[in-house]
Amino acid sequence: DEEINKIIKLTTNETKQLILIRKGVKIFKLLIIKNIIVLRMMLNEIIDTSDIYKEINLRLYLNLIQLSNQGKYNEFELFVKTNENIFETDLVLNLLFNMKDIIIKNALKKISKTYNSISFEDLMLKLKIQNKNDFDLLSFCSKSKDHIGTFTFDIKNQIINFSKDYESYDNSNCRNYLIKRINHLHSLEEQILKSLRYKE
């Protein structure tokens, strides 16, 4: 009986350890997924949200994707600050604070699809740029041409004219760096799954 009790105790302890390992793996895997989502947002890639919608622990990230795609930076910034502790725990807070240019570019892209031309003043209002002195519109538009395509400035009349032949965001050092990070996270996820199968 004593030997049986020892075996039962050892089996129980091993089961508890396995449960803890499984929980740890699930938490870490979810952390990887969250980081991949944010990195893909920084690449301005189209993200399939169907799976994200099903996972209750990723609902905050669904909101982030929607606000980013809609180009709503002020709402995005408020949402990040409201959930700052969560995003800090998820190790993505600093990345999210660097999303401003991407989100404004998304807003600019939507405007360029809607308008053939728009005044500088109206454009600044639609982009919700509060401090106009700290924002160089002409320079920003020039840097965003991968998003908005061909455009011309009418400095005299303070108007920007858009064409419709825009191209998607293309290669850059930043893009390559982020892709490497995504691949690294995918590699970690695969290692975790292999480790879990080995434990079984």
C-alpha positions in Angstrom: 0.0 0.0 0.0 2.8 2.4 0.8 4.5 1.7 -2.6 1.1 2.3 -4.3 0.7 5.6 -2.4 4.2 6.7 -3.5 3.4 5.9 -7.1 0.1 7.8 -6.9 1.8 10.8 -5.2 4.5 10.8 -7.9 2.0 10.5 -10.7 -0.1 13.3 -9.1 3.0 15.6 -8.9 3.9 14.8 -12.5 0.4 15.5 -13.6 0.4 18.9 -11.8 3.7 19.8 -13.4 2.4 18.8 -16.8 -0.7 21.0 -16.3 1.6 23.9 -15.2 3.7 23.4 -18.3 0.7 23.3 -20.6 -0.6 26.6 -19.0 2.8 28.2 -19.4 3.0 27.1 -23.0 -0.5 28.4 -23.8 0.4 31.8 -22.2 3.7 32.1 -24.1 2.1 31.0 -27.4 -0.6 33.7 -26.9 2.1 36.3 -26.2 3.9 35.3 -29.4 0.6 35.7 -31.4 0.0 39.2 -29.9 3.5 40.3 -30.8 3.1 38.9 -34.4 -0.2 40.8 -34.7 1.4 44.1 -33.7 4.5 43.6 -36.0 2.1 42.8 -38.9 0.3 46.0 -38.1 3.6 47.9 -38.2 4.1 46.4 -41.7 0.6 47.6 -42.5 -0.3 44.1 -43.7 -3.9 42.9 -44.1 -4.7 40.7 -41.1 -7.4 38.1 -41.1 -9.4 38.9 -38.0 -11.8 35.9 -38.1 -9.6 33.8 -35.8 -8.8 36.8 -33.6 -12.5 37.4 -33.1 -13.0 33.9 -31.8 -10.3 34.2 -29.1 -11.5 36.3 -26.2 -7.9 37.0 -25.1 -7.2 38.8 -28.4 -10.3 41.1 -28.5 -8.2 44.1 -27.5 -6.0 43.4 -30.5 -9.0 43.2 -32.8 -9.9 46.8 -31.7 -6.3 47.9 -32.3 -6.4 46.5 -35.9 -9.7 48.2 -36.6 -8.6 51.6 -35.3 -5.3 51.3 -37.2 -7.0 50.3 -40.5 -9.5 53.2 -40.1 -6.7 55.7 -39.6 -8.1 56.9 -36.2 -4.9 57.8 -34.4 -6.4 59.8 -31.5 -8.8 56.9 -30.7 -6.0 54.4 -31.1 -3.7 56.4 -28.7 -6.5 56.7 -26.1 -7.3 53.0 -26.4 -3.6 52.1 -25.9 -3.3 54.4 -22.8 -6.5 53.0 -21.3 -5.1 49.5 -21.6 -1.5 50.4 -21.0 -0.8 47.9 -18.3 -2.1 45.0 -20.4 0.0 46.0 -23.4 3.0 46.5 -21.3 2.6 43.0 -19.9 2.3 41.7 -23.5 5.6 43.4 -24.3 4.0 45.4 -27.2 3.5 48.8 -25.6 6.6 50.5 -27.0 5.7 49.1 -30.5 2.2 50.5 -30.2 3.5 54.0 -29.3 5.5 53.9 -32.5 2.4 53.3 -34.7 1.5 57.0 -35.2 2.9 57.4 -38.7 1.4 54.1 -39.9 -2.1 55.0 -38.7 -1.9 58.6 -40.2 -0.8 57.0 -43.5 -3.8 54.7 -43.4 -6.0 57.8 -42.8 -4.2 59.6 -45.7 -4.8 56.5 -47.9 -8.5 56.5 -47.2 -8.7 60.3 -48.0 -6.7 59.8 -51.2 -9.3 57.2 -52.4 -12.2 59.4 -51.5 -11.1 62.8 -52.9 -9.5 63.8 -56.1 -8.3 67.0 -54.4 -8.5 68.5 -51.0 -7.2 71.7 -49.4 -4.3 71.5 -47.0 -6.4 72.8 -44.2 -9.2 70.3 -44.7 -6.7 67.5 -45.0 -5.1 68.5 -41.7 -8.6 68.5 -40.1 -9.4 65.1 -41.4 -6.1 63.7 -40.2 -6.9 65.3 -36.8 -3.4 66.9 -36.6 -3.7 69.0 -33.5 -0.4 70.8 -33.5 0.1 71.9 -37.1 3.4 73.6 -36.4 5.0 70.3 -35.5 3.7 68.5 -38.6 5.2 69.0 -42.1 2.3 67.9 -44.4 4.3 68.1 -47.6 7.2 66.0 -46.2 4.8 63.5 -44.7 2.9 63.1 -48.0 6.1 62.6 -49.9 7.2 59.8 -47.4 3.7 58.2 -47.8 3.7 57.9 -51.6 3.8 54.1 -51.4 0.4 54.4 -49.7 -1.3 57.2 -51.7 0.3 56.9 -55.1 0.9 59.8 -57.4 -0.1 63.3 -56.1 0.7 66.9 -56.8 0.8 70.0 -54.6 -0.8 73.2 -55.6 1.2 75.5 -53.3 -0.5 78.7 -54.6 -4.0 77.4 -53.9 -3.0 75.2 -51.0 -4.5 72.1 -52.5 -3.2 68.5 -52.9 -4.4 66.5 -56.0 -4.5 62.7 -55.9 -4.4 60.2 -58.7 -5.8 56.6 -58.2 -2.8 54.6 -59.2 -1.4 54.0 -55.7 0.8 51.0 -54.8 1.0 49.1 -51.6 3.7 49.6 -49.0 6.9 48.0 -50.4 10.4 47.0 -49.3 12.5 48.9 -46.7 15.0 48.1 -44.1 12.3 48.5 -41.4 10.1 46.0 -43.2 12.8 43.4 -43.5 13.7 43.8 -39.9 10.1 43.3 -38.8 9.7 40.3 -41.0 12.8 38.7 -39.4 11.2 39.3 -36.0 7.9 37.7 -37.1 9.8 34.7 -38.5 11.7 34.4 -35.2 8.5 34.4 -33.2 7.0 31.7 -35.5 10.1 29.7 -34.9 9.7 30.0 -31.1 6.1 28.9 -31.5 7.1 25.8 -33.4 9.8 25.0 -30.7 7.1 25.3 -28.0 4.8 22.9 -29.8 7.6 20.4 -30.3 8.5 20.6 -26.7 4.9 20.0 -25.6 4.6 16.9 -27.9 7.9 15.6 -26.4 6.5 16.1 -22.8 3.5 14.0 -23.8 
